Amino acid sequence: MECDNNRRKKIRLVATGGTIASRAAGRVATEGYTPSVIPAEQLLKDLPELSERMDVSCEQIFLKPSSAITESDLFDLSERV
């Protein structure tokens, strides 16, 4: 079997919120932190380099801080992946 290194990778972002979806007052700010406010589509738009190198799609399952994830949320997540 030959390896095709020219084929673009397909990546699926399954988003739940948490730290990566949070926003601060500035890039290095430690104050003004708002958890889980950036939807998955916006995260991808903010990183255009990703789509230059691979086929990226996303699915927003929920958008909440990690500490707020419930057993029901985990069940829903397990059904999606």
C-alpha positions as CSV (number, residue, x, y, z in Angstrom):
1,M,0.0,0.0,0.0
2,E,1.4,3.4,-1.0
3,C,1.2,6.4,1.2
4,D,-0.2,9.5,-0.5
5,N,1.5,12.5,1.3
6,N,-0.2,14.9,-1.1
7,R,-3.7,14.1,0.1
8,R,-5.2,16.7,2.4
9,K,-6.0,15.6,5.9
10,K,-9.6,15.8,7.0
11,I,-10.1,17.1,10.6
12,R,-13.4,17.3,12.4
13,L,-13.5,19.7,15.4
14,V,-16.0,18.6,17.9
15,A,-16.4,21.6,20.2
16,T,-17.7,21.6,23.8
17,G,-16.6,25.0,25.0
18,G,-14.1,25.1,27.8
19,T,-10.8,27.0,28.0
20,I,-10.1,27.1,24.2
21,A,-13.5,28.7,23.6
22,S,-12.9,31.4,26.3
23,R,-12.0,35.1,25.8
24,A,-9.9,37.4,27.8
25,A,-9.6,41.2,27.7
26,G,-6.4,40.8,25.7
27,R,-4.0,38.1,24.4
28,V,-1.9,38.1,27.6
29,A,-4.5,39.4,30.0
30,T,-5.3,37.6,33.2
31,E,-8.4,39.7,34.0
32,G,-11.6,40.1,32.1
33,Y,-11.8,36.3,31.3
34,T,-15.1,35.1,30.0
35,P,-15.4,31.3,29.7
36,S,-16.9,29.4,26.7
37,V,-18.1,32.2,24.5
38,I,-16.3,31.5,21.2
39,P,-18.3,29.1,18.9
40,A,-16.4,26.5,16.9
41,E,-17.0,28.2,13.6
42,Q,-15.3,31.4,14.9
43,L,-12.4,29.4,16.2
44,L,-11.8,28.1,12.7
45,K,-12.2,31.5,11.1
46,D,-9.6,32.9,13.6
47,L,-7.1,30.3,12.4
48,P,-7.2,30.5,8.6
49,E,-3.9,28.7,8.3
50,L,-5.6,25.4,9.2
51,S,-7.8,25.4,6.1
52,E,-4.8,26.2,4.0
53,R,-3.3,22.8,5.0
54,M,-6.2,20.5,5.7
55,D,-10.0,20.1,5.2
56,V,-11.5,21.2,8.5
57,S,-15.1,21.0,9.6
58,C,-16.7,21.6,13.0
59,E,-19.6,20.6,15.1
60,Q,-20.7,22.6,18.2
61,I,-22.1,20.1,20.7
62,F,-22.4,22.5,23.5
63,L,-20.7,25.7,24.6
64,K,-20.0,25.8,28.3
65,P,-17.2,25.8,30.9
66,S,-15.7,22.4,31.6
67,S,-16.9,22.7,35.2
68,A,-20.5,22.9,34.0
69,I,-20.4,19.7,31.9
70,T,-22.9,17.2,33.2
71,E,-23.2,13.4,32.8
72,S,-26.0,14.0,30.3
73,D,-23.6,16.2,28.3
74,L,-21.0,13.5,28.3
75,F,-23.6,11.0,27.1
76,D,-24.6,13.4,24.3
77,L,-20.9,13.8,23.4
78,S,-20.3,10.0,23.4
79,E,-23.2,9.7,20.9
80,R,-21.5,12.1,18.5
81,V,-18.0,10.7,18.4
